[in-house]
Structures are given as C-alpha cells and as structure tokens.
Amino acid sequence: MTMPARLKAYLEQAHASYTRVPHVPARSSQYAASLLHVPGKEVAKTVVLRAGEQVLLAVLPASYHVNLEKLAGAVGTPVKLIEEKECYQLFPDCQHGVVPPFGELYGLSVYLDESLADAPEIIFSAGTLSDGIRMGNADFVHLVKPRICSFADIGEVTRKDLLQEVVAPEEGGGK
C-alpha cells in the first residue's frame, strides 16, 4: 500500500516540505524508530481517542504513552481509546493500525504533546505500515494547528494479559 492519496494531495497542495521515509513494515512507532535507527522520542505516534461524542488524535513520541487523566484535563472531558473497528471506519484509506497525524483530513482535532513541540523535525506514519514522513516540526505545527499540551508519560504501558499474540517480523512485529 502507498501513502493515502488524500494525504499526498494535502501535502502537495500545502506545498509542504517533507521526505518520504520507507522502511520494512512496522506495527508500532517504536519498532519503526528502531528500523530507522532513531530514538523513539524522535518518532511520533498517533493515538485515536474518544472524548464524549468527539473523536480526536493525540500525537506523542513513540517511546511515551498517553496519560488519559492528563489528556482529559486538557480536553475538559474523560477520554478513552476508540474501538479498533471504529478506527478502521474512520481511516478507510490507511492500513489497519496506522493513522497519520493530520486530523483535518478526517475532521478531527489534534493534540500534540509538548515533548514534541520543540523538536526540530518530526517523523510519523504516512498511513501505511512501511512509509514514514520526515518533516520540520514548525511546518507540521503550521499545517496541523494542534493544541499543544502535556499529556504523555515516558515509557510504554504493557499489560501482559493483552499480549496474546506475537506478530511475525514480516507482518510488522518485532524480533
């Protein structure tokens, strides 16, 4: 699969300066960071959440996790992860499990964690398991116009009871 046509057209129409960063399929942003030989704090992941009736995107470093309480404080209402099936419906032009951080394309608000706000550049998914985009952070903020706030904590949250299957490397899993 290639970058979704609407994302490519959006970037071209905005005359955005970016570089496509191809890599082997990766089902997580942290794994993509390791494939690209960059720290996880330099690669952004997009998390899709629901706040009441509103769906929003939270953009944070791959090596961080969303603190739902902090984000709820910024949004003004409780937030929760959306169901996987709903995510597929919201982003039909993207591969399952991969969401680019351009909320405007999907009618969604974007929250950017302040830990990414001062980075000189940002790398994020282009809507496929094997394509990233590298862009100047100032350009990204100008295009997306996210609400910048603190809602991420360092480190992954891993619950062993949720690790039911191991994904093979050729399907985007780790070693």
Long-range contacts (C-beta under 8 A, 24 or more apart in sequence): 1-95, 1-128, 1-129, 1-130, 2-128, 2-131, 3-126, 3-127, 3-128, 3-131, 3-133, 4-93, 4-94, 4-100, 4-126, 4-127, 5-93, 6-93, 6-105, 7-93, 7-100, 7-102, 7-105, 7-126, 7-127, 10-102, 10-104, 10-105, 11-133, 14-143, 16-135, 16-139, 16-143, 17-135, 17-136, 17-139, 18-133, 18-134, 18-135, 18-139, 19-133, 19-134, 19-135, 20-126, 20-131, 20-132, 20-133, 21-123, 21-131, 21-132, 21-133, 21-134, 22-130, 22-131, 22-132, 23-130, 23-131, 23-132, 24-130, 24-169, 24-172, 25-129, 25-130, 25-170, 25-171, 25-172, 26-129, 26-130, 26-172, 27-97, 27-129, 27-167, 27-171, 27-172, 27-173, 28-62, 28-172, 28-174, 29-62, 29-124, 29-125, 30-62, 30-63, 30-156, 31-172, 31-173, 31-174, 32-62, 32-123, 32-125, 32-132, 33-62, 33-63, 33-123, 36-123, 36-132, 38-123, 39-63, 40-64, 41-115, 42-119, 42-121, 42-122, 42-123, 43-123, 43-124, 43-132, 44-101, 44-116, 44-122, 44-123, 44-124, 45-124, 45-125, 46-99, 46-100, 46-101, 46-124, 46-125, 47-81, 48-81, 48-82, 48-87, 48-90, 48-91, 48-99, 49-79, 49-80, 49-81, 49-82, 50-79, 50-80, 50-81, 50-82, 51-75, 51-76, 51-77, 51-78, 51-79, 52-77, 52-78, 54-109, 55-82, 55-90, 55-108, 56-103, 56-108, 56-109, 56-110, 56-111, 57-99, 57-101, 57-103, 57-108, 57-109, 57-110, 57-111, 58-110, 58-111, 58-113, 58-151, 58-152, 59-101, 59-110, 59-111, 59-112, 59-113, 59-116, 59-124, 59-146, 60-112, 60-113, 60-115, 60-116, 60-151, 60-152, 61-113, 61-115, 61-116, 61-152, 63-154, 63-155, 63-156, 64-113, 64-115, 64-152, 64-153, 64-154, 64-155, 65-152, 65-153, 65-155, 65-156, 65-157, 66-151, 66-152, 67-151, 67-152, 67-153, 70-150, 70-151, 70-152, 70-153, 71-111, 71-151, 73-151, 74-111, 74-147, 74-149, 74-150, 74-151, 75-111, 91-127, 93-127, 94-127, 94-128, 95-127, 95-128, 95-129, 97-129, 98-125, 98-127, 98-128, 98-129, 99-125, 99-127, 100-124, 100-125, 100-126, 100-127, 100-133, 101-125, 101-140, 101-144, 101-146, 102-143, 102-144, 103-144, 103-146, 104-144, 104-145, 109-147, 110-144, 110-145, 110-146, 110-147, 111-146, 111-147, 111-148, 111-149, 111-151, 112-141, 112-144, 112-146, 112-147, 112-148, 112-149, 113-148, 113-149, 113-150, 113-151, 113-152, 114-148, 114-149, 114-150, 115-150, 115-152, 117-141, 117-148, 129-172
